[in-house]
């Protein structure tokens, strides 16, 4: 275990910004800033139900997950061409690089686009090209994870998988997102079994608004490798022991949790409790354009609100590399960079 040298609270925010980190829970459609939404709408001759950027930004007042999803899907309607998807991802990578994100695994929601008549190839090719350029031009390694929308049927998820398989070399795994409550993981047992046969990595949203039972089902029925969110796990001591023992990472999104009223006050967030229980928790931005912050915003604001320490910061960043789907040499190299950052701070 790497022991962090003494670091004063005054210096901690700068260290949080400088430390290398991986982002494992970012919905790329949720990185669409209002300015880019309006630019793409103009380019594609789409009329938005908001007169200007500020009117749209004022609409970002959410009371729960569903109220967010309603406006999220409206924003995605401006994405039409491969270049649109490229530009969206490129804008995220520029921000990520500025936050010292050195590796990112991006969620994307193809059903949001194919339902509008956008070809699967248009979506994946645009995003993949941005990933390639991010590595070459910004030094950010990146990969794509295709997410099924859980409010739709498993049959529709199978159809989406089949549409995507010709592009199998351009994404590394599948996930499960959208409206959680009322859509338990078991609903997608067969399609996840098929994805496992195909050698795809498996993750799923569980335990954000849904109960610990959803986390158990994601682990035991879907057999996922990571739990996205998972903050409700603290309500089940046996589940907490399981997550710690098996090193199942939780991709926690603090500002998202606050914005969607999972924790109305950031000071009450249970991130420290998860870490102190030995869980491989990580910090991520979820849908940063909508939830008030990218990676460094999440770290700095959460640490200021909760009193987490430099040791916690190191553990969160180290967990992010451990939980990523990169190879072991890359994990070791990133972890070494992280240790050097703390040793010389």
SVG drawing of the C-alpha trace seen along z (x, -y; Angstrom):
<svg xmlns="http://www.w3.org/2000/svg" viewBox="-41 -33 50 51">
<polyline fill="none" stroke="black" stroke-width="0.4" points="0.0,0.0 1.5,-3.3 1.5,-5.8 0.9,-9.4 3.4,-11.9 1.8,-14.6 0.0,-17.2 -1.7,-20.2 -5.4,-20.8 -4.5,-24.0 -2.4,-22.1 -4.9,-19.3 -7.1,-20.9 -4.1,-21.5 -3.0,-17.9 -6.5,-16.7 -6.3,-18.6 -2.7,-17.5 -2.9,-13.8 -3.4,-11.4 -6.7,-9.6 -9.0,-7.4 -12.6,-8.1 -14.8,-5.0 -18.3,-6.5 -18.9,-9.2 -22.0,-9.2 -20.6,-10.9 -24.0,-12.3 -24.1,-13.8 -21.0,-15.9 -22.9,-17.9 -22.6,-21.5 -25.5,-23.9 -23.1,-25.9 -22.3,-22.8 -26.0,-21.7 -26.9,-25.0 -23.9,-24.9 -24.9,-21.4 -28.6,-22.4 -27.6,-25.3 -25.4,-23.1 -28.1,-20.5 -31.0,-23.0 -32.8,-21.7 -35.1,-24.0 -34.7,-23.6 -37.5,-24.3 -35.2,-26.9 -34.5,-30.3 -30.8,-30.5 -28.0,-28.8 -28.9,-30.4 -32.5,-29.3 -31.4,-25.7 -28.9,-25.9 -31.6,-27.2 -33.6,-24.1 -30.9,-21.9 -32.9,-21.8 -33.6,-18.2 -35.5,-16.5 -34.7,-12.9 -33.2,-10.7 -36.2,-10.8 -36.4,-14.6 -32.8,-14.6 -33.3,-11.9 -36.2,-13.9 -33.9,-16.8 -30.9,-14.6 -32.7,-12.8 -33.9,-16.2 -30.3,-17.4 -29.1,-14.3 -31.5,-15.0 -29.0,-17.4 -26.5,-14.5 -27.0,-13.6 -23.7,-13.0 -20.5,-11.1 -18.8,-14.5 -21.3,-15.5 -20.4,-12.5 -16.7,-13.1 -17.1,-16.8 -19.0,-15.8 -16.4,-13.3 -13.5,-15.6 -14.9,-18.4 -15.0,-16.0 -11.4,-14.7 -10.1,-18.3 -11.7,-18.9 -10.6,-15.5 -7.0,-16.1 -7.1,-19.5 -8.2,-17.6 -5.3,-15.1 -7.6,-12.3 -5.1,-9.9 -7.6,-7.1 -11.3,-7.2 -13.9,-4.5 -16.9,-6.2 -20.5,-5.0 -22.6,-5.7 -26.4,-5.1 -26.9,-3.9 -30.6,-3.3 -31.1,-7.0 -29.8,-7.6 -30.9,-4.5 -34.5,-5.3 -34.1,-8.6 -33.0,-6.9 -29.2,-7.4 -27.1,-4.5 -25.1,-2.5 -22.0,-3.0 -22.5,-6.8 -22.5,-6.7 -19.6,-4.3 -17.3,-5.5 -17.6,-9.1 -16.9,-8.3 -14.1,-5.8 -12.3,-8.3 -12.3,-10.8 -10.8,-8.1 -8.0,-7.4 -7.2,-11.1 -7.4,-11.7 -4.6,-9.2 -2.4,-10.7 -3.1,-14.4 -3.9,-14.7 -2.3,-11.7 -5.6,-10.3 -6.2,-6.6 -9.8,-5.8 -12.3,-3.0 -16.1,-2.7 -18.7,-0.8 -22.1,-0.3 -25.0,-0.8 -28.5,0.7 -31.4,-1.5 -33.1,0.4 -36.5,-1.2 -36.6,0.6 -37.0,4.3 -34.4,7.0 -35.5,7.8 -34.5,4.3 -31.2,4.7 -30.5,7.9 -31.3,6.0 -28.9,3.2 -26.2,5.8 -26.6,7.4 -26.5,4.0 -23.2,3.2 -21.4,6.5 -20.0,5.6 -18.2,2.9 -17.1,5.2 -13.5,4.0 -14.4,0.5 -16.0,1.1 -14.8,3.1 -17.9,3.8 -21.5,3.3 -23.4,1.5 -26.9,0.9 -28.2,-2.6 -31.3,-4.9 -34.3,-4.7 -33.3,-2.3 -36.3,-1.9 -38.7,0.6 -36.2,2.1 -34.1,4.7 -31.0,6.2 -32.7,9.6 -34.6,8.1 -31.4,8.3 -30.0,11.6 -30.0,13.3 -28.4,10.4 -25.7,10.0 -25.0,13.8 -24.6,13.4 -22.2,10.5 -20.2,12.6 -19.9,15.3 -18.6,12.7 -15.9,11.8 -17.2,8.3 -16.6,6.6 -19.7,6.2 -20.8,3.3 -24.2,2.1 -25.8,-0.8 -27.2,0.4 -27.8,-1.0 -28.1,-4.7 -31.8,-5.1 -32.5,-1.3 -32.1,0.9 -29.1,3.1 -31.0,6.1 -30.3,4.5 -26.6,4.6 -26.8,8.3 -28.6,9.1 -26.1,7.2 -23.3,9.3 -25.0,12.7 -27.3,12.6 -25.6,10.3 -22.1,11.2 -20.8,7.7 -17.2,6.7 -18.0,3.2 -21.0,1.5 -21.9,-1.9 -22.9,-4.1 -23.7,-1.5 -24.0,-4.0 -27.1,-2.3 -24.9,0.7 -24.2,-0.7 -27.7,0.3 -26.7,4.0 -23.7,5.1 -23.4,8.5 -23.3,6.7 -20.6,4.4 -18.5,7.3 -19.0,9.0 -17.9,5.9 -14.8,5.4 -13.8,9.1 -14.2,9.4 -12.7,6.0 -15.8,5.1 -15.3,1.4 -18.0,-1.2 -17.9,-4.1 -19.3,-6.8 -20.5,-10.1 -20.7,-12.6 -22.0,-15.8 -24.5,-13.7 -25.7,-12.2 -26.2,-15.6 -27.9,-17.1 -30.3,-14.2 -31.1,-14.4 -29.6,-11.0 -27.6,-13.0 -29.1,-16.5 -26.1,-17.8 -22.7,-16.8 -21.4,-16.8 -23.6,-13.7 -22.1,-11.7 -21.0,-8.2 -17.8,-8.1 -15.6,-8.1 -17.7,-5.3 -17.2,-3.2 -13.5,-3.7 -13.1,-3.1 -15.0,0.2 -12.3,1.3 -14.3,1.0 -12.7,0.1 -14.7,-3.1 -13.7,-5.6 -14.8,-9.2 -16.4,-10.1 -18.4,-12.8 -21.4,-10.8 -23.1,-13.5 -20.9,-16.5 -22.6,-19.1 -25.8,-18.6 -24.5,-17.9 -22.2,-20.9 -18.7,-19.5 -16.1,-17.3 -13.6,-15.2 -11.7,-17.8 -14.9,-19.6 -16.1,-16.3 -12.9,-15.7 -12.4,-19.3 -16.0,-19.9 -16.5,-16.5 -13.3,-16.7 -14.1,-20.2 -17.6,-19.1 -16.6,-15.8 -13.2,-16.4 -11.6,-13.5 -7.8,-13.3 -4.9,-13.1 -4.7,-9.3 -8.3,-9.0 -7.4,-10.9 -4.5,-8.6 -6.8,-5.5 -9.5,-6.8 -7.1,-7.5 -5.3,-4.1 -8.7,-2.4 -9.6,-4.0 -6.6,-2.4 -7.1,1.0 -10.7,1.1 -10.1,0.0 -10.1,2.4 -6.5,1.6 -3.8,4.2 -1.6,4.8 1.5,3.0 -0.5,-0.1 -2.1,0.1 1.4,0.3 2.7,-2.6 -0.3,-4.8 0.0,-3.8 3.7,-4.7 2.9,-8.1 0.3,-8.6 2.8,-7.6 5.4,-10.0 2.8,-12.8 2.2,-12.3 5.8,-11.7 6.9,-15.0 3.9,-17.1"/>
</svg>
